[in-house]
Amino acid sequence: MTQSKPNPLCHAGSPTTLRMGSGTVLVHRLDATRSTNDLARTWLTDHAAPVPAAWIAGIQTAGRGTRGRSWASPEGGLWMSLAMPVADPAAGVLPGLGLRVGVAAVRAVRESLPERAASEVVLRWPNDLVVARPGAGARKIGGMLVECAPHGIVVGLGINVNNTPPATDDAGRPLRTPPVSVAELAGEDLVLDRLAECLLGHLTDLIPVPGLPTNLFREIEGLLHRPDSGVQVTGRDGRMYSGLIRGVSEHPDSLGALLLEQPNGDVMRVVSGDLS
């Protein structure tokens, strides 16, 4: 098997092969790198990889989130990207993919927590992992970034685990959603490799699933963060939408879109955007 070119910021031994159900994942563990997503993209660009491959970094020096935002990635967090070979991503895999990745992340984090804390971990549309408690605002655990690449897709995940997450952005402004770590919820530090392997197992199970089958759709509906008060969504076209979250769409033309009930009672489908 041809290995990806070494990154000068990475210091690690040979990759290991993890068995996941009926398949395997080639896992690269790195001390530091600019972005695990960049390494995963290079792998898919340079090789038609025969198996899924993952990169887990102790530190990212140039981690990124949606819309090119920077993502703080200090030691103690789980900073991971999965390169998933897909012959034709548009043929059934892309619709609903972001939500399937979200379900994988919620499952893995919940399985690492005591029951009461686990039940508070939910999915904020479209790509955030948050803690939601009655009478309190959401607190962000992590986020997900899905990108298309030659020969497949790249799924990046950043989860605050044992690190103390920063409360401000690079400019010193308070974050839109206050952060929290999984260790804070658990009351103790977690074994990062154990959480990573659990997450990879759920990802490799759910990424190849076409669309949102009924049982998975129902799971998403149960995991979806639905604040009691109205929310605002900034669409990719810059337009603002306000209303109450009523779920996600099952319609084939807008699968996974957010269903937003507006003040006049109409329900609209928001295909993509930022929730605040």
C-alpha positions in Angstrom: 0.0 0.0 0.0 1.3 3.4 -0.9 1.5 5.8 2.0 0.8 9.5 1.9 3.8 11.9 1.8 5.1 12.8 5.2 4.2 16.1 6.7 7.1 18.1 8.2 5.0 18.9 11.3 4.1 15.3 12.0 6.0 13.0 14.2 4.5 9.5 14.4 5.3 5.8 13.7 3.8 3.6 11.1 0.0 3.8 10.7 -2.0 1.1 12.4 -4.9 -0.9 10.9 -8.1 -1.1 12.8 -10.8 -3.6 12.1 -14.2 -2.1 11.9 -17.0 -4.6 11.3 -16.4 -6.1 7.9 -13.8 -3.6 6.9 -10.6 -1.8 8.1 -9.4 1.8 8.7 -5.7 2.7 8.3 -5.1 5.1 11.2 -2.3 7.7 11.3 -1.5 9.2 14.7 0.4 12.5 14.7 1.8 14.7 17.3 1.0 17.9 15.3 -0.1 19.0 11.9 -1.7 22.0 10.3 -5.0 20.3 9.4 -6.0 16.7 9.4 -8.5 17.5 6.7 -5.7 18.6 4.4 -3.8 15.3 4.9 -7.0 13.3 4.2 -7.7 15.3 1.1 -4.1 14.7 -0.2 -4.5 11.0 0.4 -7.6 10.8 -1.7 -6.1 13.1 -4.4 -2.9 11.2 -4.7 -4.2 7.6 -4.3 -7.4 5.7 -5.0 -7.2 4.4 -1.4 -8.4 0.8 -1.1 -9.5 1.3 2.5 -10.7 4.2 4.6 -7.8 6.1 6.2 -7.9 8.4 9.2 -5.6 11.0 10.7 -5.7 11.9 14.4 -3.6 14.8 15.6 -2.5 15.8 19.1 -2.5 19.4 18.0 -3.7 21.2 14.8 -1.9 24.5 14.0 -4.4 25.5 11.3 -7.6 23.7 12.1 -10.7 25.0 10.4 -14.5 24.8 10.7 -17.3 25.7 8.3 -17.0 28.7 6.0 -13.3 28.8 6.5 -13.5 29.7 10.2 -10.4 28.8 12.3 -10.8 26.0 14.8 -8.7 26.0 18.0 -7.2 22.6 18.4 -5.0 22.4 21.6 -3.6 19.3 23.2 -6.2 17.1 24.8 -8.9 17.3 22.2 -9.9 14.9 19.5 -8.9 16.3 16.1 -9.6 13.7 13.5 -10.3 13.4 9.8 -11.5 10.3 7.9 -10.8 9.9 4.1 -13.6 7.6 2.8 -13.2 6.3 -0.7 -16.4 6.6 -2.6 -16.7 5.7 -6.3 -19.5 8.3 -7.0 -20.3 10.5 -3.9 -23.3 12.0 -5.7 -24.9 8.6 -6.2 -26.8 8.3 -2.9 -24.0 9.0 -0.4 -24.1 12.8 -0.2 -27.8 13.4 0.5 -28.2 13.4 4.3 -24.4 12.8 4.8 -23.9 15.6 7.2 -26.6 14.4 9.5 -25.3 10.8 9.4 -21.9 12.1 10.5 -23.6 14.0 13.3 -25.4 10.9 14.5 -22.1 9.0 14.6 -20.5 11.8 16.7 -23.5 11.9 19.1 -23.5 8.1 19.5 -19.7 8.0 20.2 -19.8 10.8 22.8 -22.9 9.5 24.5 -21.3 6.1 24.9 -18.4 7.7 26.7 -20.5 9.4 29.3 -22.7 8.5 32.3 -26.3 8.1 31.4 -27.6 11.4 32.7 -24.9 13.5 31.0 -25.2 11.4 27.8 -28.8 12.2 27.4 -28.0 15.9 27.3 -25.7 15.6 24.2 -27.6 16.5 21.1 -27.1 17.5 17.5 -27.5 21.1 16.5 -28.4 21.4 12.8 -26.4 21.2 10.6 -23.0 20.2 12.1 -22.6 21.0 15.8 -22.4 18.7 18.8 -23.9 20.5 21.9 -25.1 20.0 25.4 -28.6 21.2 26.0 -30.1 21.4 29.5 -33.6 22.6 30.4 -33.6 26.3 31.2 -30.0 26.8 30.1 -28.4 27.8 26.8 -26.6 25.3 24.6 -22.8 24.6 25.1 -20.7 23.4 22.3 -18.7 20.2 22.5 -17.5 20.0 18.9 -18.3 20.3 15.2 -18.0 18.5 11.9 -16.9 19.4 8.4 -17.7 17.3 5.3 -15.8 18.0 2.1 -15.8 16.3 -1.3 -12.4 15.2 -2.7 -11.2 13.2 -5.7 -12.1 9.5 -5.2 -14.2 10.1 -2.1 -15.1 12.4 0.8 -13.3 13.8 3.8 -15.0 14.0 7.2 -13.3 16.2 9.8 -14.3 16.2 13.4 -13.1 18.4 16.3 -14.3 17.5 19.8 -13.3 19.1 23.1 -12.4 16.1 25.2 -9.7 16.6 27.9 -8.7 20.1 26.9 -9.9 23.4 28.3 -11.6 24.9 25.3 -11.1 28.6 24.6 -14.1 30.8 25.2 -13.1 33.4 22.6 -12.2 33.4 18.9 -8.9 34.5 17.4 -9.9 38.2 17.7 -10.8 37.9 21.3 -14.6 37.9 20.8 -16.8 35.6 22.8 -17.8 32.5 20.9 -21.4 32.3 19.6 -21.9 29.2 21.8 -20.0 28.8 25.1 -17.8 25.6 24.9 -17.6 22.6 27.1 -15.4 19.5 27.2 -16.5 15.9 27.3 -14.2 15.4 30.4 -16.1 18.2 32.2 -19.4 16.3 31.5 -17.9 13.0 32.5 -16.2 14.3 35.7 -12.9 12.7 34.6 -10.5 12.6 31.7 -11.2 10.1 28.9 -9.0 7.8 26.9 -8.8 9.6 23.5 -7.9 6.5 21.5 -11.0 4.7 22.9 -13.3 7.6 21.9 -11.6 7.9 18.4 -12.0 4.2 17.7 -15.7 4.2 18.8 -16.3 7.3 16.5 -14.5 5.6 13.6 -16.7 2.6 14.0 -19.9 4.6 13.8 -18.6 6.7 10.9 -17.7 3.7 8.8 -21.1 2.2 9.5 -23.1 5.3 8.6 -21.2 7.1 5.8 -22.0 4.5 3.2 -25.7 4.4 4.0 -27.7 6.1 1.2 -29.9 8.9 2.3 -31.7 8.8 5.6 -33.6 5.4 6.1 -36.7 5.6 8.3 -35.0 4.2 11.5 -32.1 6.7 11.1 -34.4 9.6 10.3 -36.3 8.8 13.5 -33.1 8.8 15.5 -32.1 12.2 14.1 -35.5 13.6 15.0 -34.9 12.4 18.6 -31.3 13.8 18.7 -32.1 17.2 17.2 -31.6 20.2 19.4 -34.9 22.2 19.4 -34.8 25.3 21.6 -38.1 26.4 23.0 -37.6 29.9 21.7 -37.2 30.9 18.1 -33.9 30.7 16.3 -32.3 32.6 13.4 -30.7 30.9 10.4 -28.4 32.7 8.0 -28.7 31.0 4.7 -25.7 30.5 2.3 -27.2 33.3 0.2 -26.9 35.7 3.2 -30.7 35.9 3.8 -31.9 35.6 7.4 -34.8 33.3 8.5 -36.5 33.2 11.9 -38.8 30.7 13.5 -39.2 27.5 15.6 -37.4 24.3 14.7 -39.9 21.6 13.7 -37.5 18.9 12.6 -35.7 18.0 9.4 -37.1 17.3 5.9 -37.7 13.8 4.5 -38.3 15.2 1.0 -35.9 13.7 -1.6 -35.2 17.2 -3.0 -34.2 18.7 0.3 -33.3 15.7 2.5 -32.1 16.8 5.9 -33.1 20.4 5.4 -34.1 22.3 8.5 -37.9 22.7 8.9 -38.5 26.2 10.3 -41.9 27.4 11.4 -42.1 31.1 10.7 -44.2 33.6 12.8 -47.1 33.4 10.3 -47.3 29.7 10.7 -45.7 28.7 7.4 -43.1 26.0 7.5 -40.1 26.5 5.3 -37.2 24.2 4.4 -33.7 25.7 4.9 -31.3 23.5 2.9 -28.0 25.0 4.2 -27.0 27.8 6.6 -25.7 28.8 10.0 -28.0 28.5 13.1 -27.8 31.0 15.9 
